[in-house]
Amino acid sequence: MRGVRPVLAVVALSLALAGCGGNEPSSTSSPSSGPWSFTDGSGTVVQAERRPQRIIAHAGEAAALMSFGIKPVGVYADESVKTDPNLKDLDLTGITVLGEEWGKIDVEKAASLRPDLIVADWWPAEKAHSGLEEGVDAKSKKLAELAPVVGVSQGKSIVELAEGYEKLAASLGADVQNDAIAANKKRFQEAVERFKAAVASKPGLTVAAMSPYEDEVYIANPEYAPELLDFQSWGLKVINPAKPDVDFPYWQTLSWENADTYQPDLILWDGRSYTPTINAEWGKKQPTWFSVKAAKAGAVVSWPGFWLHTFGHFATELDKLTEAIKVADPNIGD
């Protein structure tokens, strides 16, 4: 249900918890004495008397804001900031790292930064923001008590997600019309055209986004993976699993005995675990992995699952997928 969430109380709580905080860096957006508002991915309108300046952001969301010149005072990630695909190439000098493991955020340190806004994606299936989902450490969830939380929805398209963060950045005072941003958008559009051409050249090619783990194999459900929905909209035949898990519909879980339920021509491997040798390693560890014909043929490519936030990153990842599609055999899964 849409509504308005007042922020005065949570801002006051943030200041009370922070006490006498130090001189931390602030956002590069310009101050504003006027009112500010933004419609969160949940549909809630978040309002403040002044434009927020001191921002804490989840990893990908921080990368999106930084691409528009907005520097958060703190970030939290689901893995080391040195390996997180959103943050590993960014200069984090002067930004306080508040967590490098999913579900664990140093809220006391976060309070010392005196935030007036927390930026985190909204996840529709879980009805929660990044870092505040079910299963997160209870202490970490207190982050939401420090400041209002806003984010764009992980909905139907990474394009919409990136555009949403551009709107958020603009509302925070960023210049979103500069040459670097325009160049990344142009590079992205060109990457999309190359992707579409490669897909059109392989009309029978099917792919499945898959992730094997110790006890089970997971098949991604495009309905809850906006980058997969984009691929489908551009013509790629991404398999929709028949029976997504009821309690966590991002995936359909298969036993190893049923690993070959789906027979794609090309496997999109969850990029969070992908390495160049991982397919062969899984074939030795779990022989039924090679009952998937594409796995046996080595027809696998990294899939940027659940982390893309910018046109620049999406362009880079699209080009990798395009090259894999060009050499893929559309008859492997037959």
N, C-alpha and C positions, 0 to 999 in steps of 0.2 A: 504494500500500500504506500502510495506517495505521501510525503509529509515534509515538515520543516523541523530540522533539529537545531535548537538554539545552542550556542557554544560558550556563552559567558561563564557558565558554571564549570565546564571542563577546563577552560583556560585558567580560571581562578585556582582550580585544583592543581594544575600544572605548576603554577607559580608557588603555591604553598609547598608542594613536594620538593621543588627545586631548591628552596632556601636561597642561599647566596651562591648561585652558580657562577662559574668562571666566564672569561671572555671568549666564548666559542665563535666560530665563523658563522656568518648568516647567509641567507640566500642572496643571490646577486640581483634579484628583482627589486624594483624601486619601491619605496614606501608609498602608502596610500592612506589618506585620512578618511576616504569614503567607504561605504559598505562593500562587502564582498560576498559572493555566493557561488556555489557550484553544485550541479546535480550529480550525486553519487551514482555509481553503477547499480545500486540497489533501488534507485528511484527517489531516494531521500534528498531533499534540498538542504545543503549545509550552508549556514550563514554566519558571517562575522561582521563586527562593526568596522574592522580595518582589514586590509589585505594581509594574509599570513606571510610571515617573513622567516620564521625559524621552523624548518621542515625536517622531519624524520621520514625516511622512505624505505620501503622494501627494495631489494636489489634491482630488479628490472625497472621498477617505477623510478628509482633514483637515476638509472641510466637514461630513461626517457626525459626526465626533467633536466639532467645535465646536458643533453643534446641541444636543449634550448637555452643553455646558459644559466640555469637555476641550480645552484649548489646547495644541497641539503646540509644540515648541521650533523646529521647522523644517518647511518644506514644499517639495516640488518639483512642478512642473507641466509640461504638454506644450506650453504656450503662455504668453504674458504673463499674470501673475496679475491684470492689469487687465481682461483679456478672457475669461479662463477662466470658463465659466458657473457653476462651483462656487464660485469665490473672489471674483469681481469685486465683490460687494456686502458682503463680509465685512471686518471690521476686522482687519488683519494686523499691527497695531502690536506690536512685541516678538517677532514670529515671523521667523526668518531664512529668506529665500528662497534655495533651494539650486539651482534650475534653472527655466528658463522655455522649454525646448525639449525635445521628445521625445528621449530617449536621452542627454541630457547633464545630469549631476548633479555638483555640486562636492563630491566626497567628502572632501577635506581640510577644507573648511568644515564639512561634516556631522560629521566626527570631533571638531572643536573643540566641538561642542554636547554631547558625551558622552551620546549616546542610549542608552537601555536597551531601546528597542523601535522597530521600523519598521513602519508600517501601510500596506499596499498590496494592492489587489485581487488575487485569484488568477484567472488566465485559463486555463480548462481546455483550450482548443484549443492554446495555446502552452505549457502546463504551466510557467508562470512568473508571477511577480508584476509588477505595474505598475512600469515603470522598469528591470526586470531581464530583459526579453524578448530574444529573438534580434534582433540588429541594433543593440542598445544599445551605446554607446561602452564599450570594455573597462574603462576607468578607472571609469566610472559604476557598473559591476556590482560594484565593490568595496564599494559601500554595504552589501551584504549581509554583509560581514565585520565591520561595526561593532556590530551588534545583531541579535537574532532578528527575522525578518520574518513578520508575520501579516496576514491579510486574509480577507474574505468572498469566496466564489466568485462570479464573473460567470456565474451559472448559468441557472436557468429562470425567474427572476422578479425584477423590481426590488423588489417587496414583500418577498421573502425576503432580498434584499440589504440593504434598509433595516432589516429586523428583525435581521439578523445584526450590523449595526453597533450597533444598540441593545444587543444582548447583549454585544458587545465593550466598549461604553462602560460598561455596568453592571459588568462584571468589573474595569474600571479605576477603579471608585469613583464613577461618575456617578449623579446622581439622574435616572432615566429616567421618573419618574412626575409631572413637573411640569406646570403648566397650559399652558405654551407648546407642549410636545410633544403633549399631548392635543388641543390646538386644531388643530395641523397634521394629526394623524391624522384628526380629524373632517372637516376641510376636504378631505382626500384621499378619504375614503369618499364624501363628497358629490359630488366630482368624478367618481369612478368611476361613480356612479349616473347622472349626467348623460351621461357618455360612453356607457354601455350603452343609455340611452334613445335617443340620437342614432343609434347603430349599428342598433338595432332598427327605427328608422324608415326605414332605407335597406337592406333585406335583400339587395339585389342588388349593393351597392357593393363593389368590389374596390380594394385599394391595393397599391402596391409601394414599398418603401423603396429609393431609388435615389441614386446619387452619380456625376454625370458628371465626368470628368477629361480632361486634354489628349488622351490617346491611346486612352482606353477608357471604357466605362460600367460601373459596378459596381452589382449588385443584391444587397441585403443578404439574408443567410440567417437567418431568424428563429431557427433552432436555436441560434445563437450570439449572439443579441441579446435579452437578457431582457425589455427593454421591449416588443419586438415580440411575444414570447410572451405577455406580459400582455395586449396588445391582442387577440391571437387568443383568449385565454381569456375575454375579455369580448365576444366575438362578431364582432370586425372581421375581414373576409376579407383577411388579409395574404398576398400571393403568396409561396409557397416556390419559389425558383429550382430548376430541374430538375437543374442540373449545377454545384453549388458547386465552387470551385477546390480541388483535392486538397491543395495545400500550404498553403492559407490559407482554410479553409472558411467564414470570416465572409462571403464574397462569392462571387457568380458574375461573372466578368469577361466583358464582351461587347465586341467590336469596334464601332466607330462604324457600320459597315455593318449590324450586327445590333442596333442600339439599340432597334428596335421588336419584339424577340423577345417581350416581355411588353407587354400593353396594359391597364394598370390604369385605373380611373376617376379615381383620385386618386394623385398622387405624394407620398410622404413623403420630403422632401429632407433629406439629411444636414445637420443643424443646424450642424455645424462649419464648413460653407462657405456656408450659406444667407444670402442678403440679399434684400430685397424685389424687386430688379430682376434677380436672377441668372438666372432662367428665360429672360427675353428676351435677355439677353447671350449665353447658350449657344446660343440659336436662331440668332443672327447668326454666332457663331463656328463652330458645327457644325450645318449645316442638317439633318442626319439626326436631330438631337435632336427636331425637330418631327415626325419620323415616329412618335414616341410621341404618340398622340392627346391624352393628358392634358397633356403638355407644350405642345402647340400651343394647347390651350384655356386654358392658364394655370392648370390645376387642380393646384396645388402648395401644400404647406404644410411648414413646418420640422418635422423629426423629431429629438427629443432623443436622438441616437444615442450610446450607450456612455459617458454621463457622469452619469446620474442616480444619486443616493445617498440622498436624503432624501424623506420624505413631502411636505414643503412644496414642493420643486422639482417633484416628480412631479404634484402637484395643479395647479400653475400650468401646466405643459406639457400636461396632459390637457385643461384647459379650452380651450386654444388649438386643439387637435386637434378637440375637440367642436364648436367653432364652424365649423371647416372642413368637418366631416362633415355638419353641418346644411345647408350650402348646396351640397354636392357633387352632381353629376349622375351617377347610377348607370348611365347609358347611354353615357358618353363612350368607354369602351374597346370597345364592341361593333363 
